[in-house]
Amino acid sequence: MAAAGYATLWEFSVLPARQADFEAQYGPAGRWVALFRQAPGYVGSELLRDVADPLRYVTIDRWQSADAYLEFRRRFAAEYERLDREFENWTMREAPLGELADTACHPRVTT
């Protein structure tokens, strides 16, 4: 597997009635991962559930680089938006947590 130098993180608060659906579609066999796998530079995804709040989830989507992620978003914009709209009513809240770079691939800049 290629090195993951870049990751996007999202946080979701899921409606209790949609929890199983959410896990199925945002998990490793879900439609999001199926879409990501079509793009060069995709490395993998993780779906994490909060132990203290079982309706809170975090996704980590790993890419070889920021450029690979941006190219995916450009190339698959319509498909991405369609899935986002299809699943938006499954959550009470959805928020980006950030876009992070691997420190081994992107060393800290010192001044």
Helices and strands as residue ranges (DSSP letters): E 6-14, G 16-18, H 19-26, H 31-36, E 42-49, E 56-63, H 66-75, H 77-87, G 88-90, E 91-101
